[in-house]
Amino acid sequence: MDRVRATMKSAETEGPFELYVTRTPGYVWAVFFRRAGVHPVAVTLLSIVLGGTAGYCFGSPELHWNLIGMGLLVWADWLDCADGQLARMTGQKSLLGRVLDGFAGDVWFFSIYFFLCLRLWPVWGVWIWLLAAWAELRCHARQCALADYYRNIHLHFLCGGQSAELDRSDRLYAQMHSLGWNRREWFRKLWLYFYACYTRRQEHMTPAYQRLFRLSVFRDGSLPPAAVKRFLSTSRGLMKYCNILTFDTRAGVLFASLAAGVPWFFFVFECTVLEVLKVYVRARHEQACRTLYLDLRDHGL
């Protein structure tokens, strides 16, 4: 367990379920790939293939195909854990790896949504496509982006402002513009553009935090220790909800919906329960940032 924890980002952003159900199997795979000399990016690409294939299996009304898809998606999730753990174990961390890691989940769920819609189309008609589009583009994408951003903010303050995973869109755009469209740099320039756009959307969803960040930058790049402690006390209580908004709970409801023969319920769950939770988490986090910003600006805390 100590070795597994050493490959995690932080115990504060991942609970017991993540530790035992996803991180421990992921660690086993990471050790295997390290001994085999496999690069973390190759592990991420394999997880993309497995997750995409799982979506195809969910398109069948036959339960045995759905069970195969569940197994493939769980395996893909283990590899999704393994690539980050392997990168931290071997020091092969890169921005491309992090971008691909996020892209993997997008591919999984695009495949899942697409094949579930094909499965339900004869009964639901065009309405299932509209429901899926709303669930994916308006709910799922924003829920995961916000939860991911809040966890990286927490790690940033927990590490004393030294976390390398809290990116800024202006820096990413600057890197992107510094590259040319030549044969050697065009691919990096392209994925930097999409990653910068993703980060910009995260920043637009968190206006109160952005004001607090600008104030902390003005104060030589860090907040006073008392402010950090106060911020983390609120943020720490929200991490369990951020975890619910990411993969595990979402996948559990998907599996239950498939087993019960009502796959459409997965879309409804994302549009209702998870959306309400996202609004709650965002309101709490923004309020904490807003109050801390005003206290720092007016009274220096």
C-alpha positions as CSV (number, residue, x, y, z in Angstrom):
1,M,0.0,0.0,0.0
2,D,2.9,2.4,0.7
3,R,4.2,1.8,-2.8
4,V,0.8,2.4,-4.3
5,R,0.3,5.6,-2.3
6,A,3.8,6.8,-3.5
7,T,2.5,6.7,-7.1
8,M,-0.7,8.7,-6.4
9,K,-1.0,12.4,-6.8
10,S,-2.3,12.9,-3.3
11,A,-4.4,10.9,-0.7
12,E,-6.5,14.0,-0.2
13,T,-7.8,14.0,-3.8
14,E,-8.4,10.2,-3.9
15,G,-10.4,8.2,-1.4
16,P,-10.3,4.6,-0.2
17,F,-12.3,3.4,-3.2
18,E,-9.8,4.8,-5.6
19,L,-6.9,3.4,-3.6
20,Y,-8.1,-0.2,-3.5
21,V,-10.3,-0.6,-6.5
22,T,-8.4,1.4,-9.2
23,R,-5.0,2.6,-8.0
24,T,-3.9,-0.8,-6.7
25,P,-4.6,-2.8,-9.9
26,G,-3.2,0.2,-11.8
27,Y,0.0,0.0,-9.8
28,V,0.3,-3.7,-10.6
29,W,0.0,-2.9,-14.3
30,A,2.4,0.0,-14.0
31,V,5.0,-2.4,-12.5
32,F,4.4,-4.8,-15.3
33,F,4.8,-2.1,-18.0
34,R,7.9,-0.7,-16.3
35,R,9.6,-4.1,-16.4
36,A,8.5,-4.6,-20.0
37,G,10.0,-1.2,-20.9
38,V,6.7,0.2,-22.2
39,H,6.3,4.0,-22.4
40,P,3.3,5.6,-20.5
41,V,1.9,7.1,-23.7
42,A,1.7,3.6,-25.2
43,V,-0.3,2.5,-22.1
44,T,-2.7,5.4,-22.6
45,L,-3.2,4.5,-26.3
46,L,-4.0,0.9,-25.2
47,S,-6.6,2.2,-22.7
48,I,-8.2,4.2,-25.6
49,V,-8.6,1.1,-27.7
50,L,-10.1,-0.9,-24.8
51,G,-12.5,1.9,-23.8
52,G,-13.6,2.4,-27.3
53,T,-14.2,-1.3,-27.8
54,A,-16.2,-1.3,-24.5
55,G,-18.6,1.2,-26.0
56,Y,-19.1,-1.1,-29.0
57,C,-20.1,-3.9,-26.7
58,F,-22.7,-1.8,-24.9
59,G,-24.4,-1.3,-28.2
60,S,-25.7,-4.8,-28.1
61,P,-28.9,-5.7,-26.2
62,E,-27.3,-9.0,-25.2
63,L,-26.3,-9.1,-21.6
64,H,-23.1,-11.2,-22.2
65,W,-21.8,-8.5,-24.6
66,N,-22.6,-5.8,-22.0
67,L,-20.6,-7.8,-19.4
68,I,-17.7,-8.1,-21.8
69,G,-17.9,-4.3,-22.3
70,M,-17.9,-3.7,-18.5
71,G,-14.8,-5.8,-18.1
72,L,-13.1,-3.9,-20.9
73,L,-14.0,-0.5,-19.5
74,V,-12.7,-1.5,-16.0
75,W,-9.5,-2.7,-17.6
76,A,-9.2,0.6,-19.5
77,D,-9.7,2.5,-16.3
78,W,-6.9,0.5,-14.6
79,L,-4.6,1.3,-17.5
80,D,-5.7,4.9,-17.3
81,C,-4.4,4.8,-13.7
82,A,-1.3,2.9,-14.7
83,D,-0.1,5.4,-17.2
84,G,0.1,8.2,-14.7
85,Q,1.6,5.9,-12.0
86,L,4.1,4.6,-14.5
87,A,5.1,8.2,-15.5
88,R,5.7,9.1,-11.9
89,M,7.6,5.9,-11.2
90,T,9.9,6.3,-14.3
91,G,10.0,10.1,-14.5
92,Q,8.6,10.0,-18.0
93,K,6.0,12.7,-17.3
94,S,5.0,15.0,-20.2
95,L,2.4,17.5,-21.1
96,L,1.5,15.3,-24.1
97,G,0.9,12.4,-21.8
98,R,-1.5,14.5,-19.6
99,V,-3.4,15.7,-22.7
100,L,-3.7,12.2,-24.0
101,D,-4.8,10.9,-20.6
102,G,-7.8,13.3,-20.7
103,F,-8.5,12.6,-24.4
104,A,-8.7,8.9,-23.5
105,G,-11.8,9.4,-21.4
106,D,-13.4,11.5,-24.2
107,V,-12.9,8.6,-26.6
108,W,-14.4,6.1,-24.2
109,F,-17.5,8.0,-23.6
110,F,-18.0,9.1,-27.2
111,S,-18.0,5.5,-28.1
112,I,-20.4,4.6,-25.2
113,Y,-22.8,7.4,-26.1
114,F,-22.7,6.6,-29.9
115,F,-23.4,2.9,-29.6
116,L,-26.0,3.3,-26.8
117,C,-27.8,5.7,-29.1
118,L,-27.7,3.2,-32.0
119,R,-29.1,0.6,-29.7
120,L,-32.0,2.8,-28.5
121,W,-32.7,4.5,-31.8
122,P,-35.5,2.1,-32.9
123,V,-37.6,2.9,-29.8
124,W,-36.6,6.5,-29.0
125,G,-36.0,7.9,-32.5
126,V,-34.2,11.2,-32.7
127,W,-34.9,12.0,-29.1
128,I,-32.2,9.7,-27.8
129,W,-29.6,11.5,-29.8
130,L,-30.8,14.8,-28.5
131,L,-30.8,13.5,-24.9
132,A,-27.3,12.0,-25.4
133,A,-25.9,15.2,-26.9
134,W,-27.2,17.3,-24.0
135,A,-25.9,14.8,-21.5
136,E,-22.5,14.7,-23.1
137,L,-21.8,18.2,-24.3
138,R,-23.7,20.3,-21.7
139,C,-23.4,18.0,-18.6
140,H,-20.7,15.3,-18.7
141,A,-18.0,17.4,-20.3
142,R,-18.4,20.4,-17.9
143,Q,-18.8,18.1,-14.9
144,C,-15.5,16.3,-15.5
145,A,-13.7,19.5,-16.6
146,L,-14.7,21.3,-13.4
147,A,-13.9,18.4,-11.1
148,D,-10.5,17.9,-12.7
149,Y,-9.8,21.6,-12.3
150,Y,-10.8,21.7,-8.7
151,R,-8.6,18.7,-7.9
152,N,-5.6,20.4,-9.6
153,I,-6.3,23.6,-7.7
154,H,-6.3,21.7,-4.4
155,L,-3.0,20.0,-5.3
156,H,-1.5,23.3,-6.3
157,F,-2.2,24.9,-2.9
158,L,-1.3,21.6,-1.1
159,C,2.1,21.6,-2.8
160,G,2.8,25.2,-2.0
161,G,2.1,26.4,-5.5
162,Q,4.6,23.9,-7.0
163,S,2.1,21.6,-8.7
164,A,2.9,21.2,-12.4
165,E,-0.6,20.1,-13.4
166,L,-2.4,23.4,-12.9
167,D,-1.9,25.0,-16.3
168,R,-2.9,28.5,-17.4
169,S,-4.4,29.0,-20.8
170,D,-2.4,32.2,-21.5
171,R,0.9,30.2,-21.1
172,L,-0.4,27.4,-23.3
173,Y,-1.5,29.8,-26.0
174,A,1.9,31.5,-25.8
175,Q,3.6,28.1,-26.2
176,M,1.3,27.3,-29.1
177,H,2.0,30.6,-30.9
178,S,5.8,30.1,-30.5
179,L,5.7,26.9,-32.6
180,G,5.5,26.8,-36.4
181,W,3.5,24.8,-38.8
182,N,6.6,22.9,-40.0
183,R,6.9,19.1,-40.2
184,R,8.5,18.9,-36.8
185,E,6.3,21.1,-34.7
186,W,2.8,21.1,-36.3
187,F,1.4,18.2,-34.2
188,R,2.5,19.7,-30.9
189,K,1.1,23.1,-32.0
190,L,-2.2,21.5,-32.8
191,W,-2.7,19.6,-29.5
192,L,-1.5,22.6,-27.5
193,Y,-4.3,24.6,-29.1
194,F,-7.0,22.2,-28.1
195,Y,-5.6,21.8,-24.6
196,A,-5.4,25.6,-24.2
197,C,-9.1,25.8,-25.3
198,Y,-10.0,23.2,-22.7
199,T,-8.1,25.1,-20.0
200,R,-9.7,28.4,-21.0
201,R,-13.2,26.8,-20.6
202,Q,-12.2,25.6,-17.1
203,E,-11.1,29.2,-16.2
204,H,-14.4,30.6,-17.5
205,M,-16.3,28.3,-15.2
206,T,-14.4,29.6,-12.1
207,P,-14.4,33.4,-12.1
208,A,-14.0,33.8,-8.3
209,Y,-11.0,31.5,-8.3
210,Q,-9.4,33.4,-11.2
211,R,-9.7,36.7,-9.1
212,L,-8.1,34.9,-6.2
213,F,-5.3,33.5,-8.4
214,R,-4.5,37.0,-9.8
215,L,-4.3,38.3,-6.3
216,S,-2.0,35.5,-5.2
217,V,0.2,36.1,-8.3
218,F,0.4,39.8,-7.2
219,R,1.7,38.6,-3.8
220,D,4.8,37.1,-5.3
221,G,3.1,33.9,-6.5
222,S,1.7,32.5,-3.3
223,L,-1.0,33.2,-0.6
224,P,-0.2,33.7,3.1
225,P,0.0,30.4,5.0
226,A,-3.2,31.2,6.9
227,A,-5.1,31.8,3.7
228,V,-3.8,28.5,2.2
229,K,-4.9,26.6,5.3
230,R,-8.3,28.2,5.2
231,F,-8.7,27.5,1.4
232,L,-7.7,23.9,1.8
233,S,-10.1,23.3,4.7
234,T,-13.0,24.1,2.4
235,S,-11.5,22.5,-0.7
236,R,-10.7,19.3,1.2
237,G,-14.4,18.8,2.0
238,L,-15.3,19.0,-1.7
239,M,-12.9,16.5,-3.0
240,K,-15.2,13.5,-2.4
241,Y,-17.8,15.2,-4.5
242,C,-15.3,15.9,-7.3
243,N,-14.5,12.2,-7.3
244,I,-18.2,11.4,-7.8
245,L,-18.3,13.7,-10.8
246,T,-15.4,11.9,-12.6
247,F,-15.4,8.2,-13.5
248,D,-16.2,5.7,-10.8
249,T,-19.7,6.7,-9.9
250,R,-20.6,7.4,-13.5
251,A,-19.3,4.0,-14.6
252,G,-21.2,2.3,-11.7
253,V,-24.5,3.8,-12.8
254,L,-23.8,2.9,-16.4
255,F,-23.2,-0.7,-15.4
256,A,-26.3,-0.8,-13.3
257,S,-28.4,0.7,-16.1
258,L,-27.1,-1.9,-18.6
259,A,-27.7,-4.8,-16.2
260,A,-31.3,-3.6,-15.6
261,G,-31.9,-3.2,-19.3
262,V,-32.6,0.5,-19.1
263,P,-29.4,2.1,-20.6
264,W,-31.3,5.4,-21.2
265,F,-31.2,5.9,-17.4
266,F,-27.5,6.6,-17.6
267,F,-28.1,9.7,-19.7
268,V,-30.9,10.9,-17.3
269,F,-28.6,10.4,-14.3
270,E,-25.9,12.6,-15.8
271,C,-28.5,15.3,-16.6
272,T,-30.0,15.4,-13.2
273,V,-28.1,14.0,-10.2
274,L,-24.6,14.7,-11.4
275,E,-25.6,18.1,-12.8
276,V,-27.2,19.2,-9.4
277,L,-24.0,18.0,-7.7
278,K,-21.8,20.0,-10.1
279,V,-23.8,23.2,-9.4
280,Y,-23.5,22.6,-5.6
281,V,-19.7,22.0,-5.7
282,R,-19.2,25.0,-8.0
283,A,-21.3,27.3,-5.7
284,R,-19.4,26.1,-2.6
285,H,-15.9,26.5,-4.2
286,E,-16.7,29.9,-5.8
287,Q,-18.1,31.2,-2.5
288,A,-15.0,30.1,-0.6
289,C,-12.8,31.8,-3.2
290,R,-14.9,35.0,-3.2
291,T,-14.8,35.3,0.6
292,L,-11.1,34.7,0.8
293,Y,-10.4,37.1,-2.0
294,L,-12.3,39.9,-0.3
295,D,-10.6,39.2,3.1
296,L,-7.2,39.3,1.5
297,R,-7.9,42.4,-0.6
298,D,-9.5,44.4,2.2
299,H,-7.8,43.2,5.4
300,G,-4.7,41.2,4.3
301,L,-6.4,38.3,6.1
